[in-house]
């Protein structure tokens, strides 16, 4: 796994690189601004980019803009975005092009090394990793629409865990229910959201995006 880091805080940038290299991962570049990051993506062709949301010069959305551009230049590039706090608009901007190979974590999650590495591996494998705090705050802002209001509390729990990027086995372990029960809940979610089987779309990703967007 070849990784490029984009983080303007020198200490955090060095700490991330040290942590990942200690785990045997190949950090090919660590950039301090968007221009350096995009140049590193072009030069090294990484598998994964870890990107801070707020970067120079204005420290607003440069990281998100750079991440979107990096995926345009290198289709299939997995991106794990780090943010100091939940920024709903930025999360939606990043996810609008599709959820595969994308993650959005709060920086405090980096200190929980096993969780951080698991999220990085999931994103690198083409999955999603959305911080539970991000999911919780987006849920608090949700407005009933498109069938979401019809979901039961348990179905909303399952959908929230799907939004974190968890598979059926992990969801069953988190909720202390059988995988069969999780499968039934997911089928019910698809039905209530009017998501019919369709080879042109991944119902799981569609359900998660609808949940996050609303």
C-alpha positions in Angstrom: 0.0 0.0 0.0 1.6 3.2 -1.2 0.5 6.3 0.8 0.7 10.0 0.3 0.0 12.3 3.3 -1.3 15.9 3.0 -1.2 17.7 6.3 0.1 21.2 7.0 0.8 20.6 10.7 4.4 19.4 10.7 4.2 17.5 13.9 1.0 15.6 12.9 2.4 15.0 9.4 5.6 13.5 10.9 3.7 11.5 13.5 1.4 10.0 10.9 4.3 9.0 8.7 6.1 7.5 11.6 3.0 5.5 12.7 2.3 4.1 9.3 5.9 3.2 8.6 6.1 1.4 12.0 3.2 -0.7 10.7 5.2 -1.6 7.6 3.2 0.7 5.3 5.0 2.6 2.4 4.6 6.3 2.9 6.0 7.6 -0.4 5.5 11.3 0.3 4.3 13.7 3.0 3.2 17.2 1.8 2.4 20.4 3.6 0.2 22.1 1.1 -2.2 21.2 -1.7 0.3 21.9 -4.5 2.9 19.6 -3.0 0.2 17.0 -2.5 -1.0 17.0 -6.1 2.6 16.9 -7.3 3.3 13.9 -5.1 0.2 12.1 -6.5 1.3 12.7 -10.0 4.9 11.6 -9.3 4.3 8.5 -7.1 0.9 7.2 -8.2 -0.2 6.2 -4.6 -2.9 3.8 -3.7 -4.2 5.9 -0.8 -4.1 9.6 0.2 -4.6 10.8 3.7 -5.7 14.5 3.5 -6.4 17.2 6.0 -9.6 19.2 5.2 -8.1 22.7 6.1 -4.9 23.5 4.4 -3.0 26.6 3.2 -3.4 29.3 2.1 -6.9 30.0 3.5 -7.3 27.0 5.7 -10.9 26.4 4.6 -11.6 23.7 2.0 -8.3 23.4 0.2 -7.8 19.8 1.3 -11.2 18.7 0.0 -10.7 20.5 -3.3 -7.3 18.8 -3.6 -8.7 15.4 -2.7 -11.4 15.7 -5.4 -8.8 16.8 -7.9 -6.4 14.0 -7.0 -9.2 11.4 -7.6 -9.9 13.1 -11.0 -6.2 12.8 -11.9 -5.9 9.3 -10.6 -9.3 7.4 -10.8 -9.6 4.8 -8.1 -7.3 6.6 -5.7 -8.6 5.9 -2.1 -8.8 9.0 0.0 -9.0 9.2 3.8 -9.9 12.7 4.9 -9.0 14.0 8.4 -10.8 16.9 10.1 -10.6 18.5 13.5 -14.4 18.5 13.7 -17.5 17.6 11.7 -17.9 19.7 8.6 -21.1 18.5 6.9 -20.7 20.4 3.6 -17.2 19.1 3.1 -18.3 15.5 3.8 -21.1 15.8 1.2 -18.7 17.4 -1.4 -16.3 14.5 -1.1 -19.0 11.8 -1.1 -21.0 13.4 -4.0 -18.7 11.7 -6.6 -19.3 8.2 -5.0 -18.5 6.6 -1.7 -16.2 3.8 -2.9 -12.7 4.1 -1.5 -13.5 7.1 0.7 -13.2 7.9 4.4 -13.9 10.8 6.6 -12.5 10.7 10.2 -12.0 13.1 13.0 -8.3 13.6 13.8 -8.9 12.4 17.4 -9.5 8.9 15.8 -5.8 8.8 14.8 -4.9 8.3 18.5 -7.0 5.1 18.5 -4.4 3.4 16.4 -6.3 0.1 15.7 -9.5 1.9 14.6 -7.5 4.3 12.4 -5.5 1.5 10.7 -8.7 -0.5 10.3 -10.4 2.5 8.6 -7.4 3.0 6.4 -7.4 -0.6 5.3 -11.1 -0.5 4.6 -10.8 2.6 2.4 -7.8 1.2 0.6 -9.8 -1.9 -0.2 -12.5 0.2 -1.9 -14.8 0.5 1.1 -16.0 3.5 3.2 -15.0 4.6 6.6 -17.2 7.4 8.1 -16.4 8.5 11.6 -19.2 7.6 14.1 -19.3 11.2 15.3 -19.8 12.4 11.7 -22.6 9.9 11.2 -24.2 11.0 14.5 -24.2 14.7 13.7 -25.5 14.1 10.2 -28.3 12.0 11.7 -29.2 14.8 14.1 -29.6 17.2 11.2 -31.6 14.8 9.0 -35.1 15.6 7.8 -37.5 12.8 7.1 -37.6 12.3 3.4 -37.3 9.6 0.7 -38.5 6.8 3.0 -36.0 7.6 5.8 -38.9 8.5 8.1 -40.3 5.0 7.6 -37.3 3.3 9.1 -37.5 1.8 12.5 -35.0 2.8 15.3 -33.2 -0.5 14.8 -33.1 0.0 11.0 -31.6 3.5 11.5 -28.9 2.0 13.7 -28.1 -0.6 11.0 -28.0 2.1 8.3 -25.8 4.3 10.5 -23.3 1.5 11.0 -23.4 0.8 7.2 -22.5 4.5 6.8 -19.5 3.9 9.0 -18.4 1.3 6.4 -19.1 -1.8 8.5 -20.1 -5.0 6.9 -22.9 -7.3 8.0 -20.6 -9.4 10.3 -19.3 -6.3 12.1 -22.8 -4.8 12.4 -24.1 -8.0 14.0 -21.2 -8.0 16.5 -21.8 -4.3 17.3 -25.5 -4.8 17.8 -25.3 -8.2 19.4 -27.7 -9.8 16.9 -27.3 -12.5 14.3 -26.1 -11.9 10.8 -29.4 -13.2 9.6 -31.2 -10.4 11.6 -28.9 -7.8 10.1 -29.6 -9.2 6.6 -33.4 -8.9 7.2 -33.0 -5.3 8.5 -31.0 -4.4 5.4 -33.6 -5.9 3.1 -36.3 -3.9 4.9 -34.2 -0.7 4.6 -33.9 -1.3 0.8 -37.6 -1.9 0.5 -38.6 1.2 2.5 -36.1 3.4 0.5 -37.5 1.9 -2.7 -34.2 0.5 -3.8 -34.8 -2.4 -6.1 -32.1 -4.8 -7.2 -30.3 -3.2 -10.2 -27.0 -4.1 -11.7 -26.4 -0.4 -12.5 -26.3 0.7 -8.9 -25.0 -0.7 -5.5 -28.0 -0.5 -3.2 -25.8 -0.4 -0.1 -23.9 2.6 -1.3 -27.1 4.3 -2.6 -28.8 3.9 0.8 -25.7 5.3 2.7 -25.4 8.3 0.4 -29.1 9.1 0.7 -28.8 8.8 4.5 -25.8 11.1 4.7 -27.2 13.6 2.2 -30.5 14.0 4.0 
